[in-house]
Structure formats: C-alpha cells, structure tokens
Amino acid sequence: MDNLKRYLGFLWMLAGPVILIALIAIAAKNIDINGTTDISKPIPWIIIISIFTPVAIGLTIFGWYAWKGEYDKEQ
C-alpha cells in the first residue's frame, strides 16, 4: 500500500503542472477579443486560472510528500 501511495504521489506531482499548463493553453486558444460568448472573454479564464493555480501548487506539494514517503504507515 505504501508503494501505491508513492506512485500516486508521483502522479499528483505531474498532474498539477500539466493541468495548469493545459488550462492556460485552452484559455489562450479560446480568448477572442471579437467573440460574443462567455468562453471567449478573458475575465472568466483569469478567474478560473487564478483559483486553480493554488490548487495545482497544493496538489504538487502533496504529491511530493507522498512520493517521499511522508504518508507511509510507521511500524
């Protein structure tokens, strides 16, 4: 079980930055000055990215600690 926690920790470490980069890439693709829909306006994207950035950082830190074995059961 401890090995599973470590492998999942590595997954969480990778997931945080990957999801954040994907959000920024999708935002850059969808933002259009002449767009009329909400998805093409920059304000919702700024809000979404600013809310998710600390979540992604926390996910990465959590993954780091799990990968290093901080959550292993002590015997």
PDB file of N, CA, C, O and CB in Angstrom:
ATOM      1  N   MET A   1       0.822  -1.191   0.000  1.00  0.00           N
ATOM      2  CA  MET A   1       0.000   0.000   0.000  1.00  0.00           C
ATOM      3  C   MET A   1       0.873   1.264   0.000  1.00  0.00           C
ATOM      4  O   MET A   1       0.527   2.268  -0.623  1.00  0.00           O
ATOM      5  CB  MET A   1      -0.939  -0.007   1.211  1.00  0.00           C
ATOM      6  N   ASP A   2       2.009   1.197   0.709  1.00  0.00           N
ATOM      7  CA  ASP A   2       2.891   2.354   0.742  1.00  0.00           C
ATOM      8  C   ASP A   2       3.474   2.649  -0.637  1.00  0.00           C
ATOM      9  O   ASP A   2       3.662   3.810  -1.001  1.00  0.00           O
ATOM     10  CB  ASP A   2       4.013   2.133   1.747  1.00  0.00           C
ATOM     11  N   ASN A   3       3.760   1.596  -1.402  1.00  0.00           N
ATOM     12  CA  ASN A   3       4.271   1.812  -2.762  1.00  0.00           C
ATOM     13  C   ASN A   3       3.217   2.463  -3.651  1.00  0.00           C
ATOM     14  O   ASN A   3       3.531   3.306  -4.492  1.00  0.00           O
ATOM     15  CB  ASN A   3       4.727   0.482  -3.381  1.00  0.00           C
ATOM     16  N   LEU A   4       1.963   2.062  -3.454  1.00  0.00           N
ATOM     17  CA  LEU A   4       0.877   2.672  -4.218  1.00  0.00           C
ATOM     18  C   LEU A   4       0.783   4.167  -3.906  1.00  0.00           C
ATOM     19  O   LEU A   4       0.586   4.981  -4.808  1.00  0.00           O
ATOM     20  CB  LEU A   4      -0.466   1.971  -3.908  1.00  0.00           C
ATOM     21  N   LYS A   5       0.924   4.524  -2.634  1.00  0.00           N
ATOM     22  CA  LYS A   5       0.898   5.938  -2.246  1.00  0.00           C
ATOM     23  C   LYS A   5       2.035   6.704  -2.916  1.00  0.00           C
ATOM     24  O   LYS A   5       1.857   7.843  -3.348  1.00  0.00           O
ATOM     25  CB  LYS A   5       0.993   6.081  -0.716  1.00  0.00           C
ATOM     26  N   ARG A   6       3.188   6.078  -2.997  1.00  0.00           N
ATOM     27  CA  ARG A   6       4.332   6.745  -3.619  1.00  0.00           C
ATOM     28  C   ARG A   6       4.115   6.935  -5.121  1.00  0.00           C
ATOM     29  O   ARG A   6       4.416   7.999  -5.663  1.00  0.00           O
ATOM     30  CB  ARG A   6       5.615   5.941  -3.372  1.00  0.00           C
ATOM     31  N   TYR A   7       3.599   5.917  -5.784  1.00  0.00           N
ATOM     32  CA  TYR A   7       3.352   6.043  -7.218  1.00  0.00           C
ATOM     33  C   TYR A   7       2.267   7.077  -7.502  1.00  0.00           C
ATOM     34  O   TYR A   7       2.377   7.860  -8.446  1.00  0.00           O
ATOM     35  CB  TYR A   7       2.956   4.689  -7.809  1.00  0.00           C
ATOM     36  N   LEU A   8       1.224   7.074  -6.685  1.00  0.00           N
ATOM     37  CA  LEU A   8       0.180   8.078  -6.861  1.00  0.00           C
ATOM     38  C   LEU A   8       0.706   9.475  -6.547  1.00  0.00           C
ATOM     39  O   LEU A   8       0.282  10.454  -7.163  1.00  0.00           O
ATOM     40  CB  LEU A   8      -1.024   7.755  -5.973  1.00  0.00           C
ATOM     41  N   GLY A   9       1.630   9.568  -5.589  1.00  0.00           N
ATOM     42  CA  GLY A   9       2.261  10.851  -5.307  1.00  0.00           C
ATOM     43  C   GLY A   9       2.996  11.389  -6.522  1.00  0.00           C
ATOM     44  O   GLY A   9       2.937  12.584  -6.814  1.00  0.00           O
ATOM     45  N   PHE A  10       3.679  10.515  -7.219  1.00  0.00           N
ATOM     46  CA  PHE A  10       4.364  10.929  -8.448  1.00  0.00           C
ATOM     47  C   PHE A  10       3.351  11.393  -9.489  1.00  0.00           C
ATOM     48  O   PHE A  10       3.588  12.363 -10.208  1.00  0.00           O
ATOM     49  CB  PHE A  10       5.220   9.773  -9.013  1.00  0.00           C
ATOM     50  N   LEU A  11       2.219  10.690  -9.563  1.00  0.00           N
ATOM     51  CA  LEU A  11       1.157  11.079 -10.490  1.00  0.00           C
ATOM     52  C   LEU A  11       0.611  12.460 -10.130  1.00  0.00           C
ATOM     53  O   LEU A  11       0.395  13.285 -11.017  1.00  0.00           O
ATOM     54  CB  LEU A  11       0.021  10.036 -10.481  1.00  0.00           C
ATOM     55  N   TRP A  12       0.385  12.723  -8.836  1.00  0.00           N
ATOM     56  CA  TRP A  12      -0.136  14.032  -8.407  1.00  0.00           C
ATOM     57  C   TRP A  12       0.886  15.133  -8.696  1.00  0.00           C
ATOM     58  O   TRP A  12       0.523  16.247  -9.075  1.00  0.00           O
ATOM     59  CB  TRP A  12      -0.488  14.013  -6.893  1.00  0.00           C
ATOM     60  N   MET A  13       2.170  14.807  -8.511  1.00  0.00           N
ATOM     61  CA  MET A  13       3.213  15.793  -8.799  1.00  0.00           C
ATOM     62  C   MET A  13       3.197  16.201 -10.271  1.00  0.00           C
ATOM     63  O   MET A  13       3.417  17.366 -10.600  1.00  0.00           O
ATOM     64  CB  MET A  13       4.593  15.236  -8.424  1.00  0.00           C
ATOM     65  N   LEU A  14       2.943  15.265 -11.130  1.00  0.00           N
ATOM     66  CA  LEU A  14       2.891  15.568 -12.558  1.00  0.00           C
ATOM     67  C   LEU A  14       1.566  16.214 -12.961  1.00  0.00           C
ATOM     68  O   LEU A  14       1.529  17.054 -13.860  1.00  0.00           O
ATOM     69  CB  LEU A  14       3.111  14.300 -13.366  1.00  0.00           C
ATOM     70  N   ALA A  15       0.489  15.823 -12.300  1.00  0.00           N
ATOM     71  CA  ALA A  15      -0.839  16.296 -12.689  1.00  0.00           C
ATOM     72  C   ALA A  15      -1.023  17.789 -12.452  1.00  0.00           C
ATOM     73  O   ALA A  15      -1.653  18.465 -13.265  1.00  0.00           O
ATOM     74  CB  ALA A  15      -1.898  15.533 -11.934  1.00  0.00           C
ATOM     75  N   GLY A  16      -0.489  18.313 -11.359  1.00  0.00           N
ATOM     76  CA  GLY A  16      -0.673  19.731 -11.051  1.00  0.00           C
ATOM     77  C   GLY A  16      -0.193  20.650 -12.165  1.00  0.00           C
ATOM     78  O   GLY A  16      -0.994  21.414 -12.703  1.00  0.00           O
ATOM     79  N   PRO A  17       1.087  20.602 -12.529  1.00  0.00           N
ATOM     80  CA  PRO A  17       1.567  21.484 -13.600  1.00  0.00           C
ATOM     81  C   PRO A  17       0.957  21.182 -14.968  1.00  0.00           C
ATOM     82  O   PRO A  17       0.723  22.095 -15.760  1.00  0.00           O
ATOM     83  CB  PRO A  17       3.061  21.386 -13.697  1.00  0.00           C
ATOM     84  N   VAL A  18       0.702  19.911 -15.246  1.00  0.00           N
ATOM     85  CA  VAL A  18       0.141  19.552 -16.557  1.00  0.00           C
ATOM     86  C   VAL A  18      -1.251  20.151 -16.724  1.00  0.00           C
ATOM     87  O   VAL A  18      -1.569  20.700 -17.780  1.00  0.00           O
ATOM     88  CB  VAL A  18       0.083  18.015 -16.725  1.00  0.00           C
ATOM     89  N   ILE A  19      -2.078  20.049 -15.693  1.00  0.00           N
ATOM     90  CA  ILE A  19      -3.430  20.601 -15.776  1.00  0.00           C
ATOM     91  C   ILE A  19      -3.382  22.122 -15.868  1.00  0.00           C
ATOM     92  O   ILE A  19      -4.156  22.726 -16.611  1.00  0.00           O
ATOM     93  CB  ILE A  19      -4.268  20.168 -14.559  1.00  0.00           C
ATOM     94  N   LEU A  20      -2.476  22.740 -15.117  1.00  0.00           N
ATOM     95  CA  LEU A  20      -2.351  24.196 -15.163  1.00  0.00           C
ATOM     96  C   LEU A  20      -1.894  24.668 -16.545  1.00  0.00           C
ATOM     97  O   LEU A  20      -2.421  25.650 -17.068  1.00  0.00           O
ATOM     98  CB  LEU A  20      -1.368  24.679 -14.088  1.00  0.00           C
ATOM     99  N   ILE A  21      -0.936  23.990 -17.127  1.00  0.00           N
ATOM    100  CA  ILE A  21      -0.470  24.339 -18.477  1.00  0.00           C
ATOM    101  C   ILE A  21      -1.586  24.123 -19.497  1.00  0.00           C
ATOM    102  O   ILE A  21      -1.754  24.922 -20.419  1.00  0.00           O
ATOM    103  CB  ILE A  21       0.775  23.498 -18.860  1.00  0.00           C
ATOM    104  N   ALA A  22      -2.349  23.040 -19.328  1.00  0.00           N
ATOM    105  CA  ALA A  22      -3.463  22.780 -20.242  1.00  0.00           C
ATOM    106  C   ALA A  22      -4.521  23.879 -20.137  1.00  0.00           C
ATOM    107  O   ALA A  22      -5.059  24.320 -21.152  1.00  0.00           O
ATOM    108  CB  ALA A  22      -4.092  21.407 -19.944  1.00  0.00           C
ATOM    109  N   LEU A  23      -4.821  24.321 -18.917  1.00  0.00           N
ATOM    110  CA  LEU A  23      -5.795  25.403 -18.745  1.00  0.00           C
ATOM    111  C   LEU A  23      -5.328  26.684 -19.434  1.00  0.00           C
ATOM    112  O   LEU A  23      -6.111  27.354 -20.108  1.00  0.00           O
ATOM    113  CB  LEU A  23      -6.038  25.670 -17.254  1.00  0.00           C
ATOM    114  N   ILE A  24      -4.063  27.017 -19.262  1.00  0.00           N
ATOM    115  CA  ILE A  24      -3.533  28.230 -19.885  1.00  0.00           C
ATOM    116  C   ILE A  24      -3.553  28.104 -21.409  1.00  0.00           C
ATOM    117  O   ILE A  24      -3.870  29.068 -22.106  1.00  0.00           O
ATOM    118  CB  ILE A  24      -2.100  28.510 -19.391  1.00  0.00           C
ATOM    119  N   ALA A  25      -3.219  26.929 -21.923  1.00  0.00           N
ATOM    120  CA  ALA A  25      -3.236  26.721 -23.378  1.00  0.00           C
ATOM    121  C   ALA A  25      -4.659  26.811 -23.930  1.00  0.00           C
ATOM    122  O   ALA A  25      -4.883  27.407 -24.983  1.00  0.00           O
ATOM    123  CB  ALA A  25      -2.620  25.354 -23.733  1.00  0.00           C
ATOM    124  N   ILE A  26      -5.607  26.226 -23.226  1.00  0.00           N
ATOM    125  CA  ILE A  26      -7.005  26.285 -23.676  1.00  0.00           C
ATOM    126  C   ILE A  26      -7.517  27.717 -23.609  1.00  0.00           C
ATOM    127  O   ILE A  26      -8.250  28.162 -24.492  1.00  0.00           O
ATOM    128  CB  ILE A  26      -7.899  25.354 -22.820  1.00  0.00           C
ATOM    129  N   ALA A  27      -7.127  28.440 -22.551  1.00  0.00           N
ATOM    130  CA  ALA A  27      -7.540  29.840 -22.435  1.00  0.00           C
ATOM    131  C   ALA A  27      -6.969  30.666 -23.581  1.00  0.00           C
ATOM    132  O   ALA A  27      -7.676  31.482 -24.171  1.00  0.00           O
ATOM    133  CB  ALA A  27      -7.092  30.424 -21.084  1.00  0.00           C
ATOM    134  N   ALA A  28      -5.697  30.460 -23.896  1.00  0.00           N
ATOM    135  CA  ALA A  28      -5.078  31.210 -24.990  1.00  0.00           C
ATOM    136  C   ALA A  28      -5.752  30.904 -26.325  1.00  0.00           C
ATOM    137  O   ALA A  28      -5.846  31.768 -27.197  1.00  0.00           O
ATOM    138  CB  ALA A  28      -3.583  30.891 -25.073  1.00  0.00           C
ATOM    139  N   LYS A  29      -6.212  29.682 -26.473  1.00  0.00           N
ATOM    140  CA  LYS A  29      -6.875  29.291 -27.719  1.00  0.00           C
ATOM    141  C   LYS A  29      -8.285  29.882 -27.814  1.00  0.00           C
ATOM    142  O   LYS A  29      -8.721  30.277 -28.896  1.00  0.00           O
ATOM    143  CB  LYS A  29      -6.940  27.762 -27.825  1.00  0.00           C
ATOM    144  N   ASN A  30      -8.996  29.942 -26.684  1.00  0.00           N
ATOM    145  CA  ASN A  30     -10.398  30.346 -26.712  1.00  0.00           C
ATOM    146  C   ASN A  30     -10.641  31.841 -26.554  1.00  0.00           C
ATOM    147  O   ASN A  30     -11.705  32.327 -26.939  1.00  0.00           O
ATOM    148  CB  ASN A  30     -11.125  29.634 -25.648  1.00  0.00           C
ATOM    149  N   ILE A  31      -9.693  32.580 -26.003  1.00  0.00           N
ATOM    150  CA  ILE A  31      -9.915  34.012 -25.807  1.00  0.00           C
ATOM    151  C   ILE A  31      -9.867  34.710 -27.162  1.00  0.00           C
ATOM    152  O   ILE A  31      -8.913  34.573 -27.927  1.00  0.00           O
ATOM    153  CB  ILE A  31      -8.855  34.617 -24.832  1.00  0.00           C
ATOM    154  N   ASP A  32     -10.925  35.459 -27.426  1.00  0.00           N
ATOM    155  CA  ASP A  32     -11.034  36.195 -28.682  1.00  0.00           C
ATOM    156  C   ASP A  32     -11.644  37.556 -28.369  1.00  0.00           C
ATOM    157  O   ASP A  32     -12.714  37.640 -27.767  1.00  0.00           O
ATOM    158  CB  ASP A  32     -11.896  35.411 -29.740  1.00  0.00           C
ATOM    159  N   ILE A  33     -10.970  38.606 -28.775  1.00  0.00           N
ATOM    160  CA  ILE A  33     -11.447  39.962 -28.497  1.00  0.00           C
ATOM    161  C   ILE A  33     -12.804  40.216 -29.146  1.00  0.00           C
ATOM    162  O   ILE A  33     -13.648  40.897 -28.563  1.00  0.00           O
ATOM    163  CB  ILE A  33     -10.430  40.996 -28.990  1.00  0.00           C
ATOM    164  N   ASN A  34     -13.020  39.689 -30.320  1.00  0.00           N
ATOM    165  CA  ASN A  34     -14.268  39.913 -31.048  1.00  0.00           C
ATOM    166  C   ASN A  34     -15.337  38.880 -30.719  1.00  0.00           C
ATOM    167  O   ASN A  34     -16.431  38.932 -31.282  1.00  0.00           O
ATOM    168  CB  ASN A  34     -14.003  39.905 -32.530  1.00  0.00           C
ATOM    169  N   GLY A  35     -15.049  37.951 -29.830  1.00  0.00           N
ATOM    170  CA  GLY A  35     -16.011  36.906 -29.500  1.00  0.00           C
ATOM    171  C   GLY A  35     -17.188  37.440 -28.707  1.00  0.00           C
ATOM    172  O   GLY A  35     -17.067  38.418 -27.969  1.00  0.00           O
ATOM    173  N   THR A  36     -18.323  36.787 -28.870  1.00  0.00           N
ATOM    174  CA  THR A  36     -19.527  37.227 -28.165  1.00  0.00           C
ATOM    175  C   THR A  36     -19.932  36.276 -27.047  1.00  0.00           C
ATOM    176  O   THR A  36     -20.758  36.633 -26.207  1.00  0.00           O
ATOM    177  CB  THR A  36     -20.670  37.371 -29.141  1.00  0.00           C
ATOM    178  N   THR A  37     -19.377  35.098 -27.020  1.00  0.00           N
ATOM    179  CA  THR A  37     -19.746  34.145 -25.977  1.00  0.00           C
ATOM    180  C   THR A  37     -18.866  34.344 -24.748  1.00  0.00           C
ATOM    181  O   THR A  37     -17.806  34.966 -24.824  1.00  0.00           O
ATOM    182  CB  THR A  37     -19.627  32.696 -26.496  1.00  0.00           C
ATOM    183  N   ASP A  38     -19.314  33.811 -23.622  1.00  0.00           N
ATOM    184  CA  ASP A  38     -18.562  33.958 -22.374  1.00  0.00           C
ATOM    185  C   ASP A  38     -17.211  33.259 -22.426  1.00  0.00           C
ATOM    186  O   ASP A  38     -16.256  33.714 -21.797  1.00  0.00           O
ATOM    187  CB  ASP A  38     -19.369  33.414 -21.216  1.00  0.00           C
ATOM    188  N   ILE A  39     -17.122  32.166 -23.164  1.00  0.00           N
ATOM    189  CA  ILE A  39     -15.875  31.403 -23.212  1.00  0.00           C
ATOM    190  C   ILE A  39     -14.770  32.189 -23.918  1.00  0.00           C
ATOM    191  O   ILE A  39     -13.589  31.918 -23.703  1.00  0.00           O
ATOM    192  CB  ILE A  39     -16.099  30.062 -23.921  1.00  0.00           C
ATOM    193  N   SER A  40     -15.135  33.150 -24.749  1.00  0.00           N
ATOM    194  CA  SER A  40     -14.120  33.906 -25.481  1.00  0.00           C
ATOM    195  C   SER A  40     -13.703  35.189 -24.769  1.00  0.00           C
ATOM    196  O   SER A  40     -12.856  35.924 -25.277  1.00  0.00           O
ATOM    197  CB  SER A  40     -14.630  34.241 -26.857  1.00  0.00           C
ATOM    198  N   LYS A  41     -14.276  35.468 -23.612  1.00  0.00           N
ATOM    199  CA  LYS A  41     -13.890  36.648 -22.837  1.00  0.00           C
ATOM    200  C   LYS A  41     -12.770  36.273 -21.869  1.00  0.00           C
ATOM    201  O   LYS A  41     -12.768  35.161 -21.342  1.00  0.00           O
ATOM    202  CB  LYS A  41     -15.111  37.234 -22.066  1.00  0.00           C
ATOM    203  N   PRO A  42     -11.830  37.166 -21.624  1.00  0.00           N
ATOM    204  CA  PRO A  42     -10.685  36.809 -20.771  1.00  0.00           C
ATOM    205  C   PRO A  42     -10.990  36.754 -19.278  1.00  0.00           C
ATOM    206  O   PRO A  42     -10.301  36.044 -18.546  1.00  0.00           O
ATOM    207  CB  PRO A  42      -9.587  37.784 -20.994  1.00  0.00           C
ATOM    208  N   ILE A  43     -11.994  37.476 -18.808  1.00  0.00           N
ATOM    209  CA  ILE A  43     -12.252  37.546 -17.365  1.00  0.00           C
ATOM    210  C   ILE A  43     -12.577  36.178 -16.752  1.00  0.00           C
ATOM    211  O   ILE A  43     -11.998  35.845 -15.718  1.00  0.00           O
ATOM    212  CB  ILE A  43     -13.397  38.506 -17.095  1.00  0.00           C
ATOM    213  N   PRO A  44     -13.473  35.368 -17.334  1.00  0.00           N
ATOM    214  CA  PRO A  44     -13.712  34.044 -16.732  1.00  0.00           C
ATOM    215  C   PRO A  44     -12.455  33.178 -16.689  1.00  0.00           C
ATOM    216  O   PRO A  44     -12.244  32.434 -15.732  1.00  0.00           O
ATOM    217  CB  PRO A  44     -14.800  33.313 -17.504  1.00  0.00           C
ATOM    218  N   TRP A  45     -11.626  33.274 -17.717  1.00  0.00           N
ATOM    219  CA  TRP A  45     -10.394  32.484 -17.742  1.00  0.00           C
ATOM    220  C   TRP A  45      -9.423  32.946 -16.672  1.00  0.00           C
ATOM    221  O   TRP A  45      -8.762  32.125 -16.035  1.00  0.00           O
ATOM    222  CB  TRP A  45      -9.733  32.568 -19.115  1.00  0.00           C
ATOM    223  N   ILE A  46      -9.329  34.261 -16.467  1.00  0.00           N
ATOM    224  CA  ILE A  46      -8.458  34.783 -15.417  1.00  0.00           C
ATOM    225  C   ILE A  46      -8.920  34.284 -14.058  1.00  0.00           C
ATOM    226  O   ILE A  46      -8.105  33.890 -13.224  1.00  0.00           O
ATOM    227  CB  ILE A  46      -8.432  36.323 -15.441  1.00  0.00           C
ATOM    228  N   ILE A  47     -10.226  34.301 -13.838  1.00  0.00           N
ATOM    229  CA  ILE A  47     -10.776  33.827 -12.562  1.00  0.00           C
ATOM    230  C   ILE A  47     -10.503  32.340 -12.381  1.00  0.00           C
ATOM    231  O   ILE A  47     -10.053  31.921 -11.314  1.00  0.00           O
ATOM    232  CB  ILE A  47     -12.292  34.101 -12.487  1.00  0.00           C
ATOM    233  N   ILE A  48     -10.767  31.543 -13.400  1.00  0.00           N
ATOM    234  CA  ILE A  48     -10.564  30.093 -13.305  1.00  0.00           C
ATOM    235  C   ILE A  48      -9.098  29.765 -13.050  1.00  0.00           C
ATOM    236  O   ILE A  48      -8.785  28.948 -12.183  1.00  0.00           O
ATOM    237  CB  ILE A  48     -11.043  29.396 -14.589  1.00  0.00           C
ATOM    238  N   ILE A  49      -8.207  30.393 -13.795  1.00  0.00           N
ATOM    239  CA  ILE A  49      -6.778  30.100 -13.641  1.00  0.00           C
ATOM    240  C   ILE A  49      -6.260  30.587 -12.296  1.00  0.00           C
ATOM    241  O   ILE A  49      -5.444  29.913 -11.668  1.00  0.00           O
ATOM    242  CB  ILE A  49      -5.972  30.743 -14.774  1.00  0.00           C
ATOM    243  N   SER A  50      -6.728  31.758 -11.842  1.00  0.00           N
ATOM    244  CA  SER A  50      -6.258  32.258 -10.542  1.00  0.00           C
ATOM    245  C   SER A  50      -6.774  31.411  -9.389  1.00  0.00           C
ATOM    246  O   SER A  50      -6.101  31.307  -8.364  1.00  0.00           O
ATOM    247  CB  SER A  50      -6.689  33.707 -10.346  1.00  0.00           C
ATOM    248  N   ILE A  51      -7.935  30.809  -9.525  1.00  0.00           N
ATOM    249  CA  ILE A  51      -8.445  29.913  -8.479  1.00  0.00           C
ATOM    250  C   ILE A  51      -7.729  28.569  -8.534  1.00  0.00           C
ATOM    251  O   ILE A  51      -7.422  27.994  -7.490  1.00  0.00           O
ATOM    252  CB  ILE A  51      -9.969  29.711  -8.629  1.00  0.00           C
ATOM    253  N   PHE A  52      -7.461  28.066  -9.720  1.00  0.00           N
ATOM    254  CA  PHE A  52      -6.874  26.735  -9.825  1.00  0.00           C
ATOM    255  C   PHE A  52      -5.375  26.707  -9.571  1.00  0.00           C
ATOM    256  O   PHE A  52      -4.834  25.652  -9.241  1.00  0.00           O
ATOM    257  CB  PHE A  52      -7.152  26.173 -11.175  1.00  0.00           C
ATOM    258  N   THR A  53      -4.688  27.839  -9.716  1.00  0.00           N
ATOM    259  CA  THR A  53      -3.236  27.858  -9.518  1.00  0.00           C
ATOM    260  C   THR A  53      -2.828  27.389  -8.122  1.00  0.00           C
ATOM    261  O   THR A  53      -1.949  26.533  -8.023  1.00  0.00           O
ATOM    262  CB  THR A  53      -2.702  29.256  -9.759  1.00  0.00           C
ATOM    263  N   PRO A  54      -3.421  27.907  -7.028  1.00  0.00           N
ATOM    264  CA  PRO A  54      -3.042  27.377  -5.709  1.00  0.00           C
ATOM    265  C   PRO A  54      -3.423  25.904  -5.528  1.00  0.00           C
ATOM    266  O   PRO A  54      -2.739  25.167  -4.817  1.00  0.00           O
ATOM    267  CB  PRO A  54      -3.696  28.204  -4.615  1.00  0.00           C
ATOM    268  N   VAL A  55      -4.505  25.483  -6.166  1.00  0.00           N
ATOM    269  CA  VAL A  55      -4.899  24.074  -6.091  1.00  0.00           C
ATOM    270  C   VAL A  55      -3.836  23.203  -6.759  1.00  0.00           C
ATOM    271  O   VAL A  55      -3.469  22.156  -6.226  1.00  0.00           O
ATOM    272  CB  VAL A  55      -6.284  23.850  -6.759  1.00  0.00           C
ATOM    273  N   ALA A  56      -3.346  23.626  -7.911  1.00  0.00           N
ATOM    274  CA  ALA A  56      -2.307  22.874  -8.620  1.00  0.00           C
ATOM    275  C   ALA A  56      -1.011  22.850  -7.825  1.00  0.00           C
ATOM    276  O   ALA A  56      -0.326  21.828  -7.782  1.00  0.00           O
ATOM    277  CB  ALA A  56      -2.059  23.477 -10.006  1.00  0.00           C
ATOM    278  N   ILE A  57      -0.670  23.969  -7.195  1.00  0.00           N
ATOM    279  CA  ILE A  57       0.541  24.007  -6.367  1.00  0.00           C
ATOM    280  C   ILE A  57       0.393  23.067  -5.182  1.00  0.00           C
ATOM    281  O   ILE A  57       1.320  22.325  -4.856  1.00  0.00           O
ATOM    282  CB  ILE A  57       0.829  25.446  -5.878  1.00  0.00           C
ATOM    283  N   GLY A  58      -0.765  23.093  -4.536  1.00  0.00           N
ATOM    284  CA  GLY A  58      -1.013  22.190  -3.411  1.00  0.00           C
ATOM    285  C   GLY A  58      -0.988  20.729  -3.823  1.00  0.00           C
ATOM    286  O   GLY A  58      -0.474  19.884  -3.090  1.00  0.00           O
ATOM    287  N   LEU A  59      -1.534  20.429  -4.982  1.00  0.00           N
ATOM    288  CA  LEU A  59      -1.514  19.061  -5.491  1.00  0.00           C
ATOM    289  C   LEU A  59      -0.088  18.595  -5.738  1.00  0.00           C
ATOM    290  O   LEU A  59       0.252  17.445  -5.460  1.00  0.00           O
ATOM    291  CB  LEU A  59      -2.333  18.955  -6.779  1.00  0.00           C
ATOM    292  N   THR A  60       0.739  19.480  -6.254  1.00  0.00           N
ATOM    293  CA  THR A  60       2.140  19.147  -6.499  1.00  0.00           C
ATOM    294  C   THR A  60       2.889  18.930  -5.190  1.00  0.00           C
ATOM    295  O   THR A  60       3.678  17.992  -5.075  1.00  0.00           O
ATOM    296  CB  THR A  60       2.815  20.251  -7.314  1.00  0.00           C
ATOM    297  N   ILE A  61       2.649  19.786  -4.206  1.00  0.00           N
ATOM    298  CA  ILE A  61       3.304  19.628  -2.899  1.00  0.00           C
ATOM    299  C   ILE A  61       2.843  18.337  -2.224  1.00  0.00           C
ATOM    300  O   ILE A  61       3.653  17.606  -1.655  1.00  0.00           O
ATOM    301  CB  ILE A  61       3.004  20.844  -1.987  1.00  0.00           C
ATOM    302  N   PHE A  62       1.542  18.061  -2.290  1.00  0.00           N
ATOM    303  CA  PHE A  62       1.010  16.819  -1.729  1.00  0.00           C
ATOM    304  C   PHE A  62       1.658  15.615  -2.400  1.00  0.00           C
ATOM    305  O   PHE A  62       2.035  14.655  -1.728  1.00  0.00           O
ATOM    306  CB  PHE A  62      -0.522  16.762  -1.890  1.00  0.00           C
ATOM    307  N   GLY A  63       1.788  15.664  -3.719  1.00  0.00           N
ATOM    308  CA  GLY A  63       2.436  14.574  -4.445  1.00  0.00           C
ATOM    309  C   GLY A  63       3.890  14.403  -4.051  1.00  0.00           C
ATOM    310  O   GLY A  63       4.378  13.277  -3.952  1.00  0.00           O
ATOM    311  N   TRP A  64       4.590  15.512  -3.823  1.00  0.00           N
ATOM    312  CA  TRP A  64       5.993  15.452  -3.408  1.00  0.00           C
ATOM    313  C   TRP A  64       6.121  14.727  -2.071  1.00  0.00           C
ATOM    314  O   TRP A  64       6.965  13.845  -1.914  1.00  0.00           O
ATOM    315  CB  TRP A  64       6.593  16.873  -3.306  1.00  0.00           C
ATOM    316  N   TYR A  65       5.281  15.102  -1.111  1.00  0.00           N
ATOM    317  CA  TYR A  65       5.345  14.456   0.200  1.00  0.00           C
ATOM    318  C   TYR A  65       4.955  12.981   0.123  1.00  0.00           C
ATOM    319  O   TYR A  65       5.546  12.145   0.807  1.00  0.00           O
ATOM    320  CB  TYR A  65       4.436  15.182   1.188  1.00  0.00           C
ATOM    321  N   ALA A  66       3.968  12.662  -0.703  1.00  0.00           N
ATOM    322  CA  ALA A  66       3.577  11.258  -0.858  1.00  0.00           C
ATOM    323  C   ALA A  66       4.696  10.465  -1.522  1.00  0.00           C
ATOM    324  O   ALA A  66       4.960   9.324  -1.143  1.00  0.00           O
ATOM    325  CB  ALA A  66       2.279  11.142  -1.682  1.00  0.00           C
ATOM    326  N   TRP A  67       5.345  11.057  -2.497  1.00  0.00           N
ATOM    327  CA  TRP A  67       6.433  10.376  -3.210  1.00  0.00           C
ATOM    328  C   TRP A  67       7.624  10.152  -2.293  1.00  0.00           C
ATOM    329  O   TRP A  67       8.317   9.142  -2.414  1.00  0.00           O
ATOM    330  CB  TRP A  67       6.862  11.186  -4.441  1.00  0.00           C
ATOM    331  N   LYS A  68       7.868  11.067  -1.393  1.00  0.00           N
ATOM    332  CA  LYS A  68       8.984  10.933  -0.457  1.00  0.00           C
ATOM    333  C   LYS A  68       8.654  10.025   0.729  1.00  0.00           C
ATOM    334  O   LYS A  68       9.537   9.726   1.532  1.00  0.00           O
ATOM    335  CB  LYS A  68       9.393  12.299   0.049  1.00  0.00           C
ATOM    336  N   GLY A  69       7.412   9.586   0.853  1.00  0.00           N
ATOM    337  CA  GLY A  69       7.050   8.631   1.892  1.00  0.00           C
ATOM    338  C   GLY A  69       6.587   9.243   3.198  1.00  0.00           C
ATOM    339  O   GLY A  69       6.598   8.570   4.229  1.00  0.00           O
ATOM    340  N   GLU A  70       6.181  10.502   3.181  1.00  0.00           N
ATOM    341  CA  GLU A  70       5.724  11.154   4.406  1.00  0.00           C
ATOM    342  C   GLU A  70       4.412  10.559   4.920  1.00  0.00           C
ATOM    343  O   GLU A  70       4.115  10.669   6.110  1.00  0.00           O
ATOM    344  CB  GLU A  70       5.554  12.645   4.166  1.00  0.00           C
ATOM    345  N   TYR A  71       3.636   9.943   4.060  1.00  0.00           N
ATOM    346  CA  TYR A  71       2.345   9.395   4.456  1.00  0.00           C
ATOM    347  C   TYR A  71       2.385   7.883   4.664  1.00  0.00           C
ATOM    348  O   TYR A  71       1.340   7.249   4.814  1.00  0.00           O
ATOM    349  CB  TYR A  71       1.307   9.737   3.417  1.00  0.00           C
ATOM    350  N   ASP A  72       3.575   7.308   4.673  1.00  0.00           N
ATOM    351  CA  ASP A  72       3.699   5.874   4.927  1.00  0.00           C
ATOM    352  C   ASP A  72       3.343   5.569   6.380  1.00  0.00           C
ATOM    353  O   ASP A  72       3.553   6.385   7.277  1.00  0.00           O
ATOM    354  CB  ASP A  72       5.129   5.383   4.606  1.00  0.00           C
ATOM    355  N   LYS A  73       2.803   4.381   6.582  1.00  0.00           N
ATOM    356  CA  LYS A  73       2.487   3.956   7.951  1.00  0.00           C
ATOM    357  C   LYS A  73       3.779   3.605   8.673  1.00  0.00           C
ATOM    358  O   LYS A  73       4.624   2.874   8.157  1.00  0.00           O
ATOM    359  CB  LYS A  73       1.507   2.741   7.954  1.00  0.00           C
ATOM    360  N   GLU A  74       3.909   4.140   9.868  1.00  0.00           N
ATOM    361  CA  GLU A  74       5.092   3.809  10.667  1.00  0.00           C
ATOM    362  C   GLU A  74       4.868   2.480  11.362  1.00  0.00           C
ATOM    363  O   GLU A  74       3.762   2.179  11.811  1.00  0.00           O
ATOM    364  CB  GLU A  74       5.400   4.922  11.705  1.00  0.00           C
ATOM    365  N   GLN A  75       5.919   1.693  11.445  1.00  0.00           N
ATOM    366  CA  GLN A  75       5.774   0.362  12.023  1.00  0.00           C
ATOM    367  C   GLN A  75       6.379   0.290  13.389  1.00  0.00           C
ATOM    368  O   GLN A  75       6.346  -0.763  14.025  1.00  0.00           O
ATOM    369  CB  GLN A  75       6.399  -0.675  11.137  1.00  0.00           C
TER     370      GLN A  75
END
